[in-house]
Amino acid sequence: TLPGPVFPSGNSEHSDLTVLQNHICSKILSFSTFANHYFSCLLQICYAINLGKEIIAVQKDPEALAQLMLSIPLTNDGKYVLLNDQPDDNDGNPSEHRGAESEA
């Protein structure tokens, strides 16, 4: 958490108000960053769940399964990328990331 507001020692009549306003803006920014990170994680989880549903749907069709597996991004050492360990503001699809891996 962020530290509480530090009030300046000056005797300006508006100094307390300015510090309080900066403190509130800091809290809003902190919450916004947290919410963005949380939303990005949720998108990645939804992507992984949908991918699992797609795999189940095509598992009896070898050609469709092969096409699906080819569409999943790989790490440099050939493992499937399912979740990103450094979420950002993308759509949760790991195709633009290199992150957590699966031996799928």
C-alpha positions in Angstrom: 0.0 0.0 0.0 1.0 3.6 -0.5 2.2 5.6 2.5 -0.2 8.2 3.9 0.1 11.8 2.8 3.0 13.8 4.0 2.1 17.4 4.6 4.6 20.1 3.8 5.9 22.3 6.6 5.0 25.5 4.6 2.3 27.7 5.9 0.5 28.0 2.5 -3.3 27.9 3.0 -3.6 25.4 0.0 -0.7 23.1 0.7 -2.8 20.6 2.6 -5.4 20.5 -0.2 -2.7 20.0 -2.8 -1.0 17.1 -0.9 -4.4 15.5 -0.3 -5.3 15.8 -4.0 -2.0 14.2 -5.0 -2.5 11.4 -2.5 -6.0 10.7 -3.9 -4.7 10.7 -7.5 -1.9 8.3 -6.4 -4.5 5.9 -4.9 -6.6 6.0 -8.1 -3.6 5.3 -10.2 -2.6 2.4 -7.9 -6.1 0.9 -8.2 -6.2 1.4 -11.9 -2.9 -0.5 -12.3 -4.2 -3.3 -10.1 -7.5 -3.5 -12.0 -5.6 -3.6 -15.4 -3.4 -6.4 -14.2 -6.3 -8.4 -12.7 -8.3 -8.0 -16.0 -5.3 -9.2 -18.0 -5.0 -12.3 -15.9 -8.7 -13.1 -16.3 -8.3 -12.8 -20.1 -5.5 -15.2 -20.1 -7.5 -17.7 -18.0 -10.4 -17.4 -20.4 -8.1 -18.0 -23.3 -6.7 -21.2 -21.7 -10.2 -22.5 -20.9 -11.5 -21.8 -24.5 -8.4 -23.5 -25.9 -9.2 -26.5 -23.7 -12.8 -26.5 -25.0 -11.5 -26.4 -28.6 -9.1 -29.3 -28.0 -11.9 -31.4 -26.6 -14.1 -30.5 -29.6 -11.6 -31.6 -32.2 -9.8 -34.4 -30.4 -11.6 -37.1 -32.5 -10.6 -35.4 -35.8 -6.8 -35.7 -36.2 -6.6 -33.1 -39.0 -8.5 -30.5 -37.0 -6.5 -31.2 -33.9 -3.3 -30.8 -35.9 -4.5 -27.5 -37.2 -5.4 -26.3 -33.8 -2.1 -27.3 -32.3 -0.2 -25.5 -35.1 -2.1 -22.3 -34.2 -0.8 -22.4 -30.6 2.4 -20.4 -30.2 5.6 -22.1 -29.1 8.5 -21.0 -26.9 12.0 -21.0 -28.2 12.5 -24.5 -26.9 9.3 -25.9 -28.6 6.9 -25.9 -25.6 3.3 -24.6 -26.0 2.6 -21.1 -24.5 -0.7 -21.2 -22.6 -0.4 -18.4 -20.0 1.9 -15.4 -19.8 3.8 -14.9 -16.6 4.1 -11.1 -17.3 0.5 -10.0 -18.2 0.0 -6.7 -19.9 -2.8 -4.9 -21.7 -3.2 -7.4 -24.6 -6.3 -9.6 -25.1 -5.0 -12.5 -23.0 -4.0 -14.4 -26.1 -0.4 -15.6 -25.5 0.5 -15.5 -29.2 2.2 -12.2 -28.6 3.9 -13.4 -25.5 6.6 -15.8 -24.3 5.7 -16.9 -20.8 4.6 -19.9 -18.7 4.8 -23.1 -20.6 3.0 -26.4 -20.9 4.4 -29.8 -22.0 1.1 -30.4 -23.9 
